[in-house]
Amino acid sequence: MLHPSRRSPALALLLLSAACAPPAAPKKGADAGAPASAAPVAAPAPDAPPAATPAPEAVAPATPPAPDVVPLPDSLVARGIPPVPKAIAEAVGAYSEMRTAVDLGWHPRERWLLISTRFADTNQVHEVRAPGGARRQLTFFPDKVVNATYPPAGDGDYLLFSKDRGGNEFAQNWRLDLATGRVTLLTDGASKNTLGAFDDEGKRLVYTSTRRSGKDTDLYVVDPRRPESDRLLAAVDGGGWQVAAWSPDGGTILVEEYVSVNSSHLWLFDAVSGERHRLTPEPGATPVAWSGGEFTADGKAVITATDVAGEYSQLVRLDLHSRALTPISGAIPWDVEGFALSRDGRSLAALTNEDGISRLHLYDALTLREARTPALPDGVIGGLAWHPQGRHLAFTVSSARSPSDVWSLDTRSGALDRWTESETGGLPVADFAEPALIRWKSFDGREIPGFYYRPPARFTGKRPVVVIIHGGPEGQSRVGFIGRNNYLLGELGVALIYPNVRGSTGYGKTYVALDNGQKREDSVQDIGALLDWIAAQPDLDPERVMIMGGSYGGYMTLATSVRYADRIRCAVDIVGISNFVTFLENTEAYRRDLRRVEYGDERDPAMREFLNTISPLTRADAIKKPLFVIQGKNDPRVPASEAEQIVRTLEERGTPVWYLEGKDEGHGFAKKRNQDYQMYATILFMQRYLLDGMAAE
């Protein structure tokens, strides 16, 4: 496995909504969303036990909407947004009814899989008992369930799951007893917790929690059948500690200390005393990243990924006694982005990120020789999970013409099974566009990569363009399913470009560091160079360009609106940073130091002055084109105050600005009703400011 920050997650901040997995792979440092107040955010109130049927909230009487207008959900606050015609919702139709599915892991005995998918408003846990079988829903909550797992041993009579409240990311761990449907809270109800990892016997769970200090991710151990057994194993310093694996004998826990995308370390913790020993070398002048790990079956080594030998993260075997490294994937000149070792220690699966496309590799874990691997569609693969009995490997595949779906591979016979076939609203997947990999030269001669989606040939003339910038900044736009954004291509005839500006992952550790500190605006100039590229294309209209981005991509959207106001038509900022100083002061305490490594320390007077100088809020008078700002009130990463202050400033200056806030959302909208309205309002914004005056086709 890799540290969660380096897996291929399915965030949708860069789409019109988060309903479908985007082609972006945000990392741990990804910034988006924020608390509603500029003051530091206090820990949320403790969770109450989830109810099987939540009581309805009282709703104040409201003026009925006009019959030809989409009603604003009670969960949203809109400012400056005109009434949204129902005709837009009717035109969108099936494009808002797409689903995805992600594997969460196997049953300990049966060949059954846990998956995450949505049938109502949010993603919940389901069980599938055969390839193509029924998706039996197991959890029913108003907020999405973040993660779930069975114990790796036993009869599978319970599972653990993790969920937060209203997108606040203060996730709590719960035990669900399948025979009764009863849930039991395993954490304190107030802090931020991870689901962690079971020991091989499935009797102890080690996880991280901020409950002691509010900012340090300490290690705790609990027997999930006995919540009262919960105890602090080790106090740590910092918010980047994550559990990787237990040793086969249950005596040692492998833990990763994440410092930045370029720097992380591995530690061994005694599972009883909490005593720790550094496994990887002391940091030197050149930072090195060590990503996750699995113990070999004999407990004498760990399989991990590291960029110690060059530009890219490679799979290696690290001997625990001699500390000697044996390369496994050294011949592959791309990052290893995920891996999984079978429980018997015989089989190893790994994923490489090759120019934005995932490739699956299989190895004999004893000889370290690569085995034959069946061909899979070009796209993004994630969620590697071996069945506890070995042989079967589960994973998730998302491609331009397929939503994220769950597959498994029989590693003995080579047979591939598709467990889910997520709906696309009845739309034929063959009609969805596949992207072209493009490159353009930036101000310093460096080539910048990106993905270009062309509208269907029936749209003639120069086409308007939406540039969609990923978050992170340690993220990457990938060749995955773009979900609702297919509407922009197929029905509006808008071209889409997903750039991977400097600072993106996937292109080596030098590239990812090119926007650090005082080089921050170099990445903005990469967008300026992209605007030059657009102007040189005979089929694109440089007079009709919209910039859209989420999280750090929201900052890039605002920065582009400042620097290139005369070259864009409008912009959509989703949970973006408007001022680096206020962002660093108000982002949640457990992630503040992690972000200072990337952006700079605002407590240093010289750096504070620089950060203020480059912040879009400081230069808001240069924003002349219409802006649509979208924000989750409960976002712990990018505080809601970041959105509120840029909106208020533009309102005072008379610049056209729309604002949409989700009262029950965090770092992007997760609930379908909110996603739908966000999409309709975005299309109205585009009709007003990007497509105005164009003849219908």
Secondary structure, 3 states (H helix, E strand, C coil): CCCHHHCCCCCCCCCCCCCCCCCECCCCCCCCCCECCCCCCCCCCCCCCCCCCCCCCCCCCCCCCCCCECCCCCCEEEECCCCCEHHHHHHHHHHHCECCCEEEEECCCCCCEEEEEECCCCEEEEEECCCCCCCEECCCCCCCEEEEECCCCCCCCEEEEEECCCCCCCCEEEEEECCCCCEEECCCCCCCECCCEECCCCCCEEEEECCCCCCCCEEEEEECCEEEEEEEEECCCCCCEEEEEECCCCCEEEEEEEEECCEEEEEEEECCCCCEEECCCCCCCCCCCEEEEEECCCCCEEEEEECCCCCCCEEEEEECCCCCEEECCCCCCCEEEEEEECCCCCEEEEEEEECCEEEEEEEECCCCCEECCCCCCCCEEEEEEECCCCCEEEEEEEECCEEEEEEEEECCCCCEEECCCCCECCCCHHHCCCCEEEEEECCCCCEEEEEEECCCCCCCCCEEEEEEECCCCCCCECCCCCHHHHHHHHCCCCEEEEECCCCCCCCCHHHHCCCCHHHCCHHHHHHHHHHHHHHCCCCEEEEEEEEEEECHHHHHHHHHHHHCHHHCCEEEEECCCCCHHHHHHHCCHHHHHHHHHHHCCCCCHHHHHHHHHHCCCCCHHHCCCCEEEEEECECCCCCHHHHHHHHHHHHHHCCCEEEEEECCCCCCCCCHHHHHHHHHHHHHHHHHHCCCCCCCC
